[in-house]
């Protein structure tokens, strides 16, 4: 990457994270241990949940959440197609079938109406995504899911620092899955978290992430007596390391500052884009605030150039924008999978693009991005 090229995102990593990781290595405890437990407590407190269960990725977090619900063959789970494919894949991991629902055009999220349009007698859960950090209207979704006697799982992969009704995404959630992938605001390199208020689920999920053992390695080493572990059910190797957790603890302390900076940059983009015809940016919904993990724009259908040509033009200008969110039902992995019409999903996936927004972005870099968009909007 050349020095003058504007990337989509740079994680806010530095000397504090490096020292924390080094201290974890030098402690002699590298695998899942005391730092993981500390990170779980800190993360759960930050999002207003009773329990945090650290795992190897958000995908494994989603898988375990669906296992906790007892979902399996013959069950259907309503999911947005407009999401990274892991959302739908996790449903298949437990043998259930994902049923794709359309999304709100402004937020890219499921709504009560889009879920209701596709639910059937076989529907056993709803899996809502807080897309790109834009919070879904979970108060409305929780209310209708309660009426339908359906559990609501929240894919909060992108949503740390986002709020609904002034409270953190995840607070009051039945069960939520989170990501610490490098593109996320809080990153551990890789990793994930499940949060829930249910103590029994939390205990079982801790076993499941470690092969179904009834005593963790940390428990065994902390005991003054020999501990002979048992394997209570078939589990998984979904553990997080103490090195990752050490980095996560430092990142978590920076969260408020990082989100404030991203919201500042998003507000400046909003102001600069007001006079660029044919470009609609993502904005906060009325019921909450985004962390702006991703700042996407949707060109008008009559925009002078198509999305892919627009991406190419930005690249020529030294700007590393990315295509918008994928539509899982259009991927080869889901070829032949039945789906209701998803016009909003297909429009957003076909035409949207994600603009660079990162913590160290300068006003001059933002000006370059908007100038390049304005140039393309003026083409005849």
One Martini backbone bead per residue (centre of mass of N, CA, C, O) as a GRO file, in nm:
protein
  380
    1UNK     BB    1   0.094   0.038   0.026
    2UNK     BB    2   0.077   0.347  -0.026
    3UNK     BB    3   0.107   0.645   0.143
    4UNK     BB    4  -0.151   0.780  -0.040
    5UNK     BB    5  -0.337   0.556   0.043
    6UNK     BB    6  -0.677   0.489   0.117
    7UNK     BB    7  -0.808   0.306   0.346
    8UNK     BB    8  -1.069   0.157   0.500
    9UNK     BB    9  -0.895   0.020   0.751
   10UNK     BB   10  -0.748   0.074   1.088
   11UNK     BB   11  -0.641  -0.055   1.352
   12UNK     BB   12  -0.609   0.042   1.700
   13UNK     BB   13  -0.282  -0.024   1.726
   14UNK     BB   14  -0.013  -0.070   1.979
   15UNK     BB   15   0.191  -0.067   2.249
   16UNK     BB   16  -0.013  -0.174   2.453
   17UNK     BB   17  -0.082  -0.437   2.305
   18UNK     BB   18   0.207  -0.546   2.285
   19UNK     BB   19   0.259  -0.560   2.589
   20UNK     BB   20   0.022  -0.741   2.667
   21UNK     BB   21   0.110  -0.981   2.492
   22UNK     BB   22   0.390  -1.016   2.616
   23UNK     BB   23   0.297  -1.065   2.908
   24UNK     BB   24   0.142  -1.322   2.842
   25UNK     BB   25   0.381  -1.488   2.743
   26UNK     BB   26   0.569  -1.442   3.004
   27UNK     BB   27   0.369  -1.580   3.217
   28UNK     BB   28   0.305  -1.890   3.093
   29UNK     BB   29   0.003  -1.802   2.990
   30UNK     BB   30  -0.148  -1.859   2.672
   31UNK     BB   31  -0.391  -1.984   2.708
   32UNK     BB   32  -0.673  -2.035   2.847
   33UNK     BB   33  -0.735  -1.792   3.115
   34UNK     BB   34  -0.727  -1.516   3.315
   35UNK     BB   35  -0.766  -1.311   3.077
   36UNK     BB   36  -1.023  -1.426   2.968
   37UNK     BB   37  -1.192  -1.385   3.224
   38UNK     BB   38  -1.152  -1.076   3.232
   39UNK     BB   39  -1.271  -1.015   2.954
   40UNK     BB   40  -1.550  -1.128   3.004
   41UNK     BB   41  -1.627  -0.935   3.233
   42UNK     BB   42  -1.576  -0.665   3.085
   43UNK     BB   43  -1.763  -0.710   2.843
   44UNK     BB   44  -2.028  -0.767   2.987
   45UNK     BB   45  -2.037  -0.496   3.134
   46UNK     BB   46  -2.032  -0.313   2.879
   47UNK     BB   47  -2.318  -0.458   2.759
   48UNK     BB   48  -2.512  -0.562   3.000
   49UNK     BB   49  -2.421  -0.851   3.093
   50UNK     BB   50  -2.376  -1.138   3.289
   51UNK     BB   51  -2.233  -1.301   3.043
   52UNK     BB   52  -1.912  -1.420   2.917
   53UNK     BB   53  -1.797  -1.608   2.615
   54UNK     BB   54  -1.506  -1.694   2.494
   55UNK     BB   55  -1.394  -1.722   2.152
   56UNK     BB   56  -1.261  -1.773   1.822
   57UNK     BB   57  -1.541  -1.653   1.703
   58UNK     BB   58  -1.840  -1.551   1.575
   59UNK     BB   59  -1.916  -1.814   1.442
   60UNK     BB   60  -1.891  -1.985   1.704
   61UNK     BB   61  -2.093  -1.816   1.862
   62UNK     BB   62  -2.338  -1.881   1.686
   63UNK     BB   63  -2.331  -2.180   1.711
   64UNK     BB   64  -2.365  -2.194   2.024
   65UNK     BB   65  -2.633  -2.042   2.037
   66UNK     BB   66  -2.791  -2.264   1.874
   67UNK     BB   67  -2.728  -2.495   2.065
   68UNK     BB   68  -2.861  -2.372   2.320
   69UNK     BB   69  -3.153  -2.382   2.167
   70UNK     BB   70  -3.183  -2.672   2.018
   71UNK     BB   71  -3.118  -2.678   1.724
   72UNK     BB   72  -3.231  -2.853   1.414
   73UNK     BB   73  -3.360  -3.066   1.231
   74UNK     BB   74  -3.650  -2.901   1.079
   75UNK     BB   75  -3.557  -2.623   1.133
   76UNK     BB   76  -3.616  -2.269   1.133
   77UNK     BB   77  -3.426  -1.965   1.043
   78UNK     BB   78  -3.438  -1.632   1.054
   79UNK     BB   79  -3.256  -1.442   0.806
   80UNK     BB   80  -3.035  -1.244   0.662
   81UNK     BB   81  -2.882  -1.211   0.359
   82UNK     BB   82  -2.767  -0.934   0.459
   83UNK     BB   83  -2.467  -1.091   0.509
   84UNK     BB   84  -2.245  -1.260   0.624
   85UNK     BB   85  -2.234  -1.601   0.565
   86UNK     BB   86  -2.210  -1.699   0.865
   87UNK     BB   87  -2.502  -1.662   0.953
   88UNK     BB   88  -2.619  -1.895   0.780
   89UNK     BB   89  -2.415  -2.123   0.841
   90UNK     BB   90  -2.481  -2.166   1.145
   91UNK     BB   91  -2.749  -2.303   1.087
   92UNK     BB   92  -2.627  -2.548   0.935
   93UNK     BB   93  -2.448  -2.665   1.165
   94UNK     BB   94  -2.732  -2.770   1.319
   95UNK     BB   95  -2.935  -2.857   1.065
   96UNK     BB   96  -3.072  -2.616   0.982
   97UNK     BB   97  -3.276  -2.361   0.817
   98UNK     BB   98  -3.241  -2.092   0.628
   99UNK     BB   99  -3.447  -1.792   0.620
  100UNK     BB  100  -3.489  -1.538   0.402
  101UNK     BB  101  -3.491  -1.191   0.469
  102UNK     BB  102  -3.563  -0.884   0.445
  103UNK     BB  103  -3.488  -0.527   0.449
  104UNK     BB  104  -3.413  -0.225   0.544
  105UNK     BB  105  -3.305   0.038   0.347
  106UNK     BB  106  -3.160   0.217   0.578
  107UNK     BB  107  -3.019  -0.030   0.770
  108UNK     BB  108  -3.010  -0.349   0.679
  109UNK     BB  109  -3.249  -0.468   0.856
  110UNK     BB  110  -3.453  -0.630   1.024
  111UNK     BB  111  -3.807  -0.668   1.055
  112UNK     BB  112  -4.113  -0.748   1.151
  113UNK     BB  113  -4.223  -0.770   0.858
  114UNK     BB  114  -3.997  -0.948   0.725
  115UNK     BB  115  -4.031  -1.184   0.916
  116UNK     BB  116  -4.340  -1.239   0.883
  117UNK     BB  117  -4.322  -1.307   0.570
  118UNK     BB  118  -4.141  -1.601   0.640
  119UNK     BB  119  -4.280  -1.735   0.852
  120UNK     BB  120  -4.348  -2.052   1.009
  121UNK     BB  121  -4.418  -2.346   1.169
  122UNK     BB  122  -4.087  -2.404   1.160
  123UNK     BB  123  -4.017  -2.171   1.322
  124UNK     BB  124  -3.754  -2.131   1.596
  125UNK     BB  125  -3.601  -1.859   1.496
  126UNK     BB  126  -3.423  -1.543   1.524
  127UNK     BB  127  -3.163  -1.373   1.323
  128UNK     BB  128  -3.015  -1.075   1.407
  129UNK     BB  129  -2.854  -0.794   1.252
  130UNK     BB  130  -2.600  -0.548   1.312
  131UNK     BB  131  -2.535  -0.368   1.046
  132UNK     BB  132  -2.228  -0.225   1.049
  133UNK     BB  133  -2.350  -0.105   1.345
  134UNK     BB  134  -2.643  -0.092   1.285
  135UNK     BB  135  -2.910  -0.100   1.468
  136UNK     BB  136  -3.154  -0.286   1.553
  137UNK     BB  137  -3.499  -0.320   1.638
  138UNK     BB  138  -3.516  -0.498   1.921
  139UNK     BB  139  -3.771  -0.417   2.066
  140UNK     BB  140  -3.962  -0.505   1.841
  141UNK     BB  141  -3.852  -0.795   1.800
  142UNK     BB  142  -3.892  -0.900   2.088
  143UNK     BB  143  -4.198  -0.862   2.102
  144UNK     BB  144  -4.279  -1.050   1.862
  145UNK     BB  145  -4.126  -1.302   1.954
  146UNK     BB  146  -4.291  -1.336   2.211
  147UNK     BB  147  -4.562  -1.373   2.065
  148UNK     BB  148  -4.432  -1.627   1.890
  149UNK     BB  149  -4.233  -1.798   2.060
  150UNK     BB  150  -3.936  -1.669   1.986
  151UNK     BB  151  -3.613  -1.663   1.960
  152UNK     BB  152  -3.354  -1.404   1.988
  153UNK     BB  153  -3.078  -1.359   1.792
  154UNK     BB  154  -2.767  -1.170   1.809
  155UNK     BB  155  -2.571  -1.023   1.555
  156UNK     BB  156  -2.288  -0.832   1.697
  157UNK     BB  157  -2.018  -0.816   1.537
  158UNK     BB  158  -2.034  -0.477   1.470
  159UNK     BB  159  -2.173  -0.342   1.768
  160UNK     BB  160  -1.965  -0.223   1.937
  161UNK     BB  161  -2.099   0.085   2.070
  162UNK     BB  162  -2.381   0.048   2.016
  163UNK     BB  163  -2.727   0.176   2.031
  164UNK     BB  164  -3.045   0.135   2.222
  165UNK     BB  165  -3.199   0.363   2.391
  166UNK     BB  166  -2.900   0.428   2.530
  167UNK     BB  167  -2.815   0.126   2.503
  168UNK     BB  168  -2.648  -0.140   2.467
  169UNK     BB  169  -2.585  -0.363   2.273
  170UNK     BB  170  -2.714  -0.664   2.445
  171UNK     BB  171  -2.902  -0.543   2.632
  172UNK     BB  172  -3.146  -0.785   2.703
  173UNK     BB  173  -3.043  -1.024   2.570
  174UNK     BB  174  -3.061  -1.351   2.526
  175UNK     BB  175  -2.845  -1.372   2.273
  176UNK     BB  176  -2.501  -1.296   2.176
  177UNK     BB  177  -2.277  -1.213   1.901
  178UNK     BB  178  -1.917  -1.155   1.865
  179UNK     BB  179  -1.645  -0.959   1.720
  180UNK     BB  180  -1.255  -0.962   1.670
  181UNK     BB  181  -1.187  -0.880   1.407
  182UNK     BB  182  -0.979  -0.666   1.235
  183UNK     BB  183  -1.245  -0.490   1.132
  184UNK     BB  184  -1.303  -0.430   1.410
  185UNK     BB  185  -1.299  -0.215   1.668
  186UNK     BB  186  -1.259  -0.468   1.842
  187UNK     BB  187  -0.947  -0.641   1.857
  188UNK     BB  188  -0.766  -0.985   1.859
  189UNK     BB  189  -0.744  -1.072   1.542
  190UNK     BB  190  -0.924  -1.293   1.679
  191UNK     BB  191  -1.262  -1.357   1.774
  192UNK     BB  192  -1.513  -1.404   2.043
  193UNK     BB  193  -1.862  -1.366   2.176
  194UNK     BB  194  -2.084  -1.457   2.435
  195UNK     BB  195  -2.402  -1.327   2.547
  196UNK     BB  196  -2.574  -1.358   2.871
  197UNK     BB  197  -2.822  -1.410   3.147
  198UNK     BB  198  -2.775  -1.724   3.144
  199UNK     BB  199  -2.619  -1.940   3.352
  200UNK     BB  200  -2.660  -2.219   3.218
  201UNK     BB  201  -2.562  -2.147   2.940
  202UNK     BB  202  -2.282  -2.048   3.018
  203UNK     BB  203  -2.179  -2.316   3.133
  204UNK     BB  204  -2.219  -2.482   2.874
  205UNK     BB  205  -2.048  -2.305   2.678
  206UNK     BB  206  -1.781  -2.352   2.827
  207UNK     BB  207  -1.774  -2.650   2.765
  208UNK     BB  208  -1.812  -2.656   2.454
  209UNK     BB  209  -1.542  -2.490   2.386
  210UNK     BB  210  -1.398  -2.755   2.567
  211UNK     BB  211  -1.505  -3.052   2.473
  212UNK     BB  212  -1.709  -3.084   2.732
  213UNK     BB  213  -1.579  -3.000   2.987
  214UNK     BB  214  -1.608  -2.977   3.352
  215UNK     BB  215  -1.294  -2.876   3.341
  216UNK     BB  216  -1.070  -2.653   3.317
  217UNK     BB  217  -0.746  -2.577   3.298
  218UNK     BB  218  -0.760  -2.353   3.510
  219UNK     BB  219  -0.894  -2.524   3.730
  220UNK     BB  220  -0.675  -2.742   3.754
  221UNK     BB  221  -0.432  -2.548   3.822
  222UNK     BB  222  -0.579  -2.414   4.081
  223UNK     BB  223  -0.561  -2.677   4.215
  224UNK     BB  224  -0.442  -2.879   4.495
  225UNK     BB  225  -0.582  -3.107   4.336
  226UNK     BB  226  -0.667  -3.353   4.161
  227UNK     BB  227  -0.823  -3.334   3.830
  228UNK     BB  228  -1.088  -3.526   3.687
  229UNK     BB  229  -1.208  -3.506   3.395
  230UNK     BB  230  -1.511  -3.463   3.206
  231UNK     BB  231  -1.723  -3.559   2.919
  232UNK     BB  232  -2.056  -3.466   2.873
  233UNK     BB  233  -2.013  -3.381   2.565
  234UNK     BB  234  -2.005  -3.284   2.255
  235UNK     BB  235  -1.754  -3.071   2.149
  236UNK     BB  236  -1.522  -2.791   2.118
  237UNK     BB  237  -1.257  -2.587   1.965
  238UNK     BB  238  -1.331  -2.245   2.094
  239UNK     BB  239  -1.084  -2.097   2.195
  240UNK     BB  240  -0.919  -1.852   2.375
  241UNK     BB  241  -0.649  -1.658   2.427
  242UNK     BB  242  -0.457  -1.464   2.637
  243UNK     BB  243  -0.339  -1.286   2.419
  244UNK     BB  244  -0.605  -1.186   2.303
  245UNK     BB  245  -0.729  -1.079   2.570
  246UNK     BB  246  -0.514  -0.865   2.627
  247UNK     BB  247  -0.583  -0.696   2.381
  248UNK     BB  248  -0.888  -0.658   2.441
  249UNK     BB  249  -0.858  -0.493   2.704
  250UNK     BB  250  -0.728  -0.249   2.570
  251UNK     BB  251  -0.944  -0.193   2.356
  252UNK     BB  252  -1.185  -0.152   2.552
  253UNK     BB  253  -1.067   0.114   2.680
  254UNK     BB  254  -1.097   0.264   2.378
  255UNK     BB  255  -1.390   0.263   2.275
  256UNK     BB  256  -1.512   0.546   2.321
  257UNK     BB  257  -1.299   0.694   2.152
  258UNK     BB  258  -1.345   0.543   1.885
  259UNK     BB  259  -1.646   0.605   1.846
  260UNK     BB  260  -1.629   0.911   1.855
  261UNK     BB  261  -1.446   0.934   1.605
  262UNK     BB  262  -1.636   0.793   1.401
  263UNK     BB  263  -1.875   0.989   1.438
  264UNK     BB  264  -1.724   1.237   1.346
  265UNK     BB  265  -1.659   1.135   1.060
  266UNK     BB  266  -1.950   1.077   0.973
  267UNK     BB  267  -2.054   1.369   1.002
  268UNK     BB  268  -1.863   1.483   0.789
  269UNK     BB  269  -1.959   1.319   0.554
  270UNK     BB  270  -2.249   1.416   0.555
  271UNK     BB  271  -2.180   1.712   0.491
  272UNK     BB  272  -2.015   1.660   0.222
  273UNK     BB  273  -2.261   1.484   0.072
  274UNK     BB  274  -2.505   1.680   0.027
  275UNK     BB  275  -2.380   1.788  -0.274
  276UNK     BB  276  -2.401   1.483  -0.377
  277UNK     BB  277  -2.546   1.343  -0.624
  278UNK     BB  278  -2.683   1.018  -0.563
  279UNK     BB  279  -2.603   1.007  -0.243
  280UNK     BB  280  -2.664   0.767   0.023
  281UNK     BB  281  -2.616   0.759   0.352
  282UNK     BB  282  -2.562   0.627   0.637
  283UNK     BB  283  -2.769   0.626   0.937
  284UNK     BB  284  -2.922   0.688   1.206
  285UNK     BB  285  -3.158   0.573   1.383
  286UNK     BB  286  -3.415   0.675   1.589
  287UNK     BB  287  -3.342   0.434   1.821
  288UNK     BB  288  -3.022   0.493   1.756
  289UNK     BB  289  -2.661   0.415   1.750
  290UNK     BB  290  -2.375   0.414   1.570
  291UNK     BB  291  -2.029   0.312   1.530
  292UNK     BB  292  -1.926   0.303   1.237
  293UNK     BB  293  -1.772   0.056   1.121
  294UNK     BB  294  -1.950   0.130   0.871
  295UNK     BB  295  -1.947   0.341   0.568
  296UNK     BB  296  -2.222   0.363   0.368
  297UNK     BB  297  -2.329   0.387   0.023
  298UNK     BB  298  -2.613   0.476  -0.202
  299UNK     BB  299  -2.659   0.484  -0.512
  300UNK     BB  300  -2.837   0.569  -0.751
  301UNK     BB  301  -2.983   0.410  -1.019
  302UNK     BB  302  -2.890   0.687  -1.202
  303UNK     BB  303  -2.608   0.675  -1.180
  304UNK     BB  304  -2.350   0.727  -1.401
  305UNK     BB  305  -2.223   0.485  -1.237
  306UNK     BB  306  -2.142   0.195  -1.139
  307UNK     BB  307  -2.021   0.042  -0.870
  308UNK     BB  308  -1.767  -0.093  -0.996
  309UNK     BB  309  -1.671   0.165  -1.144
  310UNK     BB  310  -1.648   0.333  -0.887
  311UNK     BB  311  -1.433   0.163  -0.750
  312UNK     BB  312  -1.223   0.199  -0.977
  313UNK     BB  313  -1.201   0.508  -0.957
  314UNK     BB  314  -1.108   0.517  -0.664
  315UNK     BB  315  -0.855   0.347  -0.703
  316UNK     BB  316  -0.719   0.544  -0.905
  317UNK     BB  317  -0.724   0.766  -0.655
  318UNK     BB  318  -0.631   0.600  -0.388
  319UNK     BB  319  -0.908   0.437  -0.298
  320UNK     BB  320  -1.018   0.183  -0.055
  321UNK     BB  321  -1.283   0.067  -0.139
  322UNK     BB  322  -1.590  -0.126  -0.093
  323UNK     BB  323  -1.808  -0.338  -0.109
  324UNK     BB  324  -2.082  -0.423   0.003
  325UNK     BB  325  -2.302  -0.619   0.125
  326UNK     BB  326  -2.385  -0.928   0.108
  327UNK     BB  327  -2.575  -1.190  -0.064
  328UNK     BB  328  -2.615  -1.507   0.027
  329UNK     BB  329  -2.834  -1.618  -0.185
  330UNK     BB  330  -2.614  -1.554  -0.437
  331UNK     BB  331  -2.437  -1.776  -0.358
  332UNK     BB  332  -2.317  -2.085  -0.436
  333UNK     BB  333  -2.381  -2.216  -0.152
  334UNK     BB  334  -2.711  -2.125  -0.228
  335UNK     BB  335  -2.779  -2.290  -0.456
  336UNK     BB  336  -3.125  -2.371  -0.461
  337UNK     BB  337  -3.217  -2.205  -0.236
  338UNK     BB  338  -3.488  -2.106  -0.101
  339UNK     BB  339  -3.659  -1.785  -0.186
  340UNK     BB  340  -3.771  -1.500  -0.139
  341UNK     BB  341  -3.815  -1.201  -0.227
  342UNK     BB  342  -3.514  -0.953  -0.229
  343UNK     BB  343  -3.495  -0.640  -0.327
  344UNK     BB  344  -3.331  -0.482  -0.113
  345UNK     BB  345  -3.092  -0.664  -0.084
  346UNK     BB  346  -3.005  -0.653  -0.388
  347UNK     BB  347  -2.965  -0.350  -0.406
  348UNK     BB  348  -2.752  -0.311  -0.186
  349UNK     BB  349  -2.547  -0.525  -0.285
  350UNK     BB  350  -2.508  -0.409  -0.579
  351UNK     BB  351  -2.462  -0.071  -0.503
  352UNK     BB  352  -2.293  -0.064  -0.260
  353UNK     BB  353  -2.047   0.119  -0.054
  354UNK     BB  354  -1.738   0.139   0.126
  355UNK     BB  355  -1.590   0.377   0.304
  356UNK     BB  356  -1.343   0.530   0.437
  357UNK     BB  357  -1.296   0.453   0.801
  358UNK     BB  358  -1.066   0.580   1.042
  359UNK     BB  359  -0.913   0.695   1.324
  360UNK     BB  360  -0.665   0.847   1.144
  361UNK     BB  361  -0.828   1.022   0.979
  362UNK     BB  362  -0.835   1.289   0.765
  363UNK     BB  363  -0.965   1.560   0.616
  364UNK     BB  364  -0.810   1.530   0.351
  365UNK     BB  365  -0.904   1.240   0.295
  366UNK     BB  366  -1.203   1.297   0.288
  367UNK     BB  367  -1.194   1.502   0.059
  368UNK     BB  368  -1.094   1.302  -0.154
  369UNK     BB  369  -1.333   1.113  -0.153
  370UNK     BB  370  -1.554   1.324  -0.225
  371UNK     BB  371  -1.428   1.428  -0.485
  372UNK     BB  372  -1.446   1.157  -0.636
  373UNK     BB  373  -1.754   1.135  -0.622
  374UNK     BB  374  -1.822   1.406  -0.757
  375UNK     BB  375  -1.692   1.340  -1.028
  376UNK     BB  376  -1.883   1.097  -1.095
  377UNK     BB  377  -2.157   1.253  -1.065
  378UNK     BB  378  -2.074   1.453  -1.324
  379UNK     BB  379  -2.116   1.252  -1.524
  380UNK     BB  380  -2.252   1.179  -1.868
   0.00000   0.00000   0.00000
